[in-house]
C-alpha cells in the first residue's frame, strides 16, 4: 500500500481538494503506483527520499502517468485498480493505448 506521508502535501486551508493517481518509473525500471493531492510536490518528496520506502532505494524516479480523480476515496479505489493490473496493461495506460 501507499505510504501515508504522501497525503500531507495538500495546501493548508484548502477546502476543495483534487486527488490524483500516479505511476512512477523507478531507476531500476519498476513501476510504483500511488495517490496524492499535489503531484509535483509528491514527485519531489519521492526523489528526496521522503516518499514510499519502495522508491527510496530506487532513485531517481520519474512520473510517467497521472490521472485526476474526484476525491480521496476515488483515488484509493483507482490506485488499487491500477496496482492489480499486470505490467503490460500499466505500460499501455502510460502511453495512452486502450486496454486490451
Residue, then its C-alpha position, 0 to 999 in steps of 0.5 A: x500500500x501507499x505510504x501515508x506521508x504522501x497525503x500531507x502535501x495538500x495546501x493548508x486551508x484548502x477546502x476543495x481538494x483534487x486527488x490524483x493517481x500516479x505511476x512512477x518509473x523507478x531507476x531500476x525500471x519498476x513501476x510504483x503506483x500511488x495517490x496524492x493531492x499535489x503531484x509535483x510536490x509528491x514527485x519531489x518528496x519521492x526523489x528526496x527520499x521522503x516518499x514510499x520506502x519502495x522508491x527510496x532505494x530506487x532513485x531517481x524516479x520519474x512520473x510517467x502517468x497521472x490521472x485526476x480523480x474526484x476525491x480521496x476515496x476515488x483515488x484509493x479505489x483507482x490506485x488499487x485498480x491500477x496496482x492489480x493490473x499486470x505490467x503490460x496493461x500499466x505500460x499501455x495506460x502510460x502511453x495512452x493505448x486502450x486496454x486490451 
